[in-house]
Amino acid sequence: MTEPGPDARRPWVRRRILAVLAGGLVLGAGTATTLAAWTDTEYATGTITASVFDTESQGSGDAAYASRPAAPGAVLAFDVAPVGPGSTRYAWVRIRTTGTTTVDGRAQLAAVTATGGLAPVLSYRAVVGAAPGACAAPAFAAGATFIAGGPSTSIAAGAMPPTPVSFPLGAAAASPQEVCVEVTVAAGAANSYQGTSATLSWQFTAQSAE
């Protein structure tokens, strides 16, 4: 049998090459095709506002409430009459939140100092919740809310209670709390304390409920 010559094979080869190229073009078109996707966006936004907590005080020697964050602070007006052994004096300080305060809180005695020559023979105790104008001996009866000392015990001037007791403060200047302080000179104070004096200071700290 006679083999076909080069010229006879050329059309068949050309058709095969064209067929391969055509298949490649089809394949290429298939891999380049993508589908578009629709998109959309949503946002969520919120605002958080901080609360306001501020306190003010008025001592028995002050004309009005004011913010007094530093010593000497409110004036406790004890009886100015000179004291002797066994003498007792009373004074009050009222603590409340300001009108712009938006949350409740609590306050407690945080520090006590006593300076002066008479300090070593002084002791104190304190109650909270006394009715206005009732800061006197009856306020210290059993059942009172003591934040220092107790019905029959006092604390040395300048000393802190072993366990501080907190008391509530309502928001927006609601329900001021009156702290009544009793200071006593030791019954056995020596003659050497005559003519001396002492300055006592009580610091209160308050904290918002949240």
C-alpha positions as CSV (number, residue, x, y, z in Angstrom):
1,M,0.0,0.0,0.0
2,T,1.3,3.5,-0.9
3,E,1.7,6.0,1.9
4,P,0.1,9.4,1.2
5,G,2.6,12.2,0.5
6,P,3.2,15.2,2.7
7,D,0.9,17.3,0.7
8,A,-1.9,14.8,1.2
9,R,-1.4,14.7,5.1
10,R,-1.3,18.6,5.5
11,P,-5.1,19.3,5.4
12,W,-5.7,16.6,8.1
13,V,-3.0,17.9,10.4
14,R,-4.3,21.5,9.9
15,R,-7.8,20.4,10.8
16,R,-6.5,18.7,14.0
17,I,-4.6,21.8,15.1
18,L,-7.6,24.0,14.5
19,A,-9.8,21.6,16.5
20,V,-7.4,21.8,19.4
21,L,-7.2,25.5,19.3
22,A,-10.9,25.8,19.2
23,G,-11.2,23.5,22.2
24,G,-8.7,25.7,24.1
25,L,-10.7,28.8,23.3
26,V,-13.8,27.3,24.7
27,L,-12.0,26.2,27.8
28,G,-10.5,29.6,28.3
29,A,-13.8,31.3,28.0
30,G,-15.3,29.0,30.6
31,T,-12.6,29.7,33.3
32,A,-12.8,33.5,32.8
33,T,-16.6,33.7,33.5
34,T,-17.7,35.0,37.0
35,L,-21.1,35.8,38.5
36,A,-21.7,39.3,40.0
37,A,-23.1,39.5,43.6
38,W,-25.4,42.2,45.1
39,T,-24.3,43.8,48.3
40,D,-25.8,46.0,51.0
41,T,-24.8,47.6,54.3
42,E,-26.4,48.0,57.7
43,Y,-25.2,50.1,60.7
44,A,-26.1,50.1,64.4
45,T,-25.1,53.0,66.7
46,G,-25.8,53.6,70.4
47,T,-24.8,56.3,72.9
48,I,-23.8,55.7,76.5
49,T,-23.9,58.6,79.0
50,A,-21.9,58.6,82.2
51,S,-23.7,59.2,85.5
52,V,-23.0,62.2,87.7
53,F,-22.1,61.8,91.4
54,D,-21.2,64.8,93.6
55,T,-21.6,65.5,97.3
56,E,-21.7,68.6,99.5
57,S,-21.8,69.2,103.2
58,Q,-23.0,71.7,105.8
59,G,-21.6,71.8,109.4
60,S,-23.4,73.1,112.4
61,G,-21.3,76.3,112.0
62,D,-22.0,76.8,108.3
63,A,-24.7,78.9,106.7
64,A,-25.3,76.7,103.7
65,Y,-24.3,73.5,101.9
66,A,-21.2,73.6,99.7
67,S,-18.7,71.3,98.1
68,R,-15.8,71.0,100.7
69,P,-13.4,68.3,99.3
70,A,-10.4,69.6,101.3
71,A,-9.6,70.3,104.9
72,P,-10.7,72.1,107.0
73,G,-14.1,71.5,105.4
74,A,-17.4,72.0,107.1
75,V,-17.3,73.7,110.5
76,L,-18.4,71.6,113.5
77,A,-19.6,74.3,116.0
78,F,-19.1,72.7,119.4
79,D,-20.2,74.5,122.5
80,V,-17.6,77.2,122.9
81,A,-17.8,77.0,126.7
82,P,-14.4,75.7,128.1
83,V,-14.5,72.0,129.0
84,G,-13.2,70.2,132.1
85,P,-12.8,66.5,133.1
86,G,-15.9,64.5,132.1
87,S,-17.3,67.3,129.9
88,T,-19.2,66.4,126.7
89,R,-19.8,68.5,123.6
90,Y,-21.9,67.8,120.5
91,A,-21.9,69.1,116.9
92,W,-23.3,67.9,113.6
93,V,-22.4,67.7,109.9
94,R,-24.9,67.0,107.1
95,I,-23.9,65.3,103.9
96,R,-26.0,65.0,100.7
97,T,-25.6,64.6,97.0
98,T,-25.9,67.7,94.8
99,G,-29.0,68.5,92.7
100,T,-27.3,67.3,89.5
101,T,-26.4,63.9,90.9
102,T,-28.1,61.2,88.9
103,V,-27.3,58.1,91.0
104,D,-27.6,57.0,94.6
105,G,-24.4,56.3,96.7
106,R,-23.0,55.6,100.1
107,A,-20.7,57.5,102.4
108,Q,-18.5,56.4,105.3
109,L,-15.9,57.8,107.7
110,A,-12.5,57.5,106.0
111,A,-10.0,59.3,108.3
112,V,-9.9,61.0,111.7
113,T,-7.2,63.3,113.0
114,A,-6.7,65.1,116.4
115,T,-4.0,67.6,117.1
116,G,-3.3,69.9,120.0
117,G,-2.4,69.5,123.7
118,L,-5.9,68.4,124.8
119,A,-6.1,65.6,122.2
120,P,-4.7,62.8,124.3
121,V,-7.6,63.0,126.8
122,L,-10.4,63.3,124.3
123,S,-12.6,60.5,122.9
124,Y,-15.5,60.6,120.5
125,R,-18.4,58.6,119.0
126,A,-20.8,59.4,116.1
127,V,-24.2,58.4,114.9
128,V,-25.9,58.9,111.6
129,G,-29.6,59.6,110.9
130,A,-30.4,61.9,113.8
131,A,-33.3,64.2,113.1
132,P,-32.3,67.8,112.4
133,G,-31.8,69.7,115.6
134,A,-31.6,66.5,117.6
135,C,-27.8,66.2,117.9
136,A,-27.6,65.7,121.7
137,A,-27.2,63.0,124.2
138,P,-30.5,61.2,123.4
139,A,-29.3,60.6,119.8
140,F,-26.8,58.1,121.2
141,A,-29.3,55.8,122.8
142,A,-29.4,52.1,122.1
143,G,-30.8,51.5,118.6
144,A,-29.1,54.5,117.0
145,T,-27.0,53.9,113.9
146,F,-23.4,54.2,115.2
147,I,-20.6,54.9,112.7
148,A,-18.1,55.2,115.5
149,G,-18.2,53.9,119.1
150,G,-21.4,52.5,120.6
151,P,-24.1,53.1,123.2
152,S,-21.6,52.7,126.0
153,T,-18.2,53.0,124.2
154,S,-16.2,55.8,122.7
155,I,-13.0,55.9,120.5
156,A,-9.8,57.8,121.2
157,A,-9.7,61.1,119.4
158,G,-7.8,60.6,116.1
159,A,-8.5,56.9,115.9
160,M,-10.7,55.2,113.3
161,P,-13.5,52.7,114.1
162,P,-12.4,49.1,113.7
163,T,-15.1,48.5,111.1
164,P,-16.3,51.6,109.2
165,V,-20.0,51.7,108.7
166,S,-21.4,53.2,105.5
167,F,-24.7,55.0,105.1
168,P,-26.9,55.8,102.1
169,L,-27.1,59.0,100.1
170,G,-30.0,59.5,97.7
171,A,-29.6,61.1,94.3
172,A,-30.4,64.7,93.4
173,A,-29.9,66.1,97.0
174,A,-32.5,63.7,98.4
175,S,-32.5,62.8,102.1
176,P,-29.5,64.6,103.6
177,Q,-27.8,62.5,106.3
178,E,-26.9,64.2,109.5
179,V,-23.9,62.8,111.4
180,C,-23.9,63.8,115.1
181,V,-20.5,63.8,116.8
182,E,-20.0,63.6,120.6
183,V,-16.6,64.5,122.1
184,T,-15.8,63.8,125.7
185,V,-12.9,64.8,128.0
186,A,-11.6,62.0,130.1
187,A,-13.0,62.1,133.6
188,G,-9.5,61.7,135.0
189,A,-7.8,64.3,132.9
190,A,-4.8,65.7,134.8
191,N,-4.4,69.4,135.8
192,S,-1.6,69.7,133.2
193,Y,-4.3,69.8,130.5
194,Q,-5.8,73.1,131.8
195,G,-5.8,75.8,129.2
196,T,-5.0,73.4,126.3
197,S,-7.1,72.8,123.2
198,A,-7.4,70.3,120.4
199,T,-8.6,70.4,116.8
200,L,-10.4,67.3,115.5
201,S,-11.2,66.5,111.9
202,W,-13.3,63.8,110.3
203,Q,-13.1,62.9,106.7
204,F,-15.9,61.2,104.8
205,T,-15.7,59.5,101.5
206,A,-18.7,58.8,99.2
207,Q,-19.1,56.4,96.3
208,S,-21.8,56.1,93.7
209,A,-23.9,53.0,93.6
210,E,-22.7,52.2,90.0
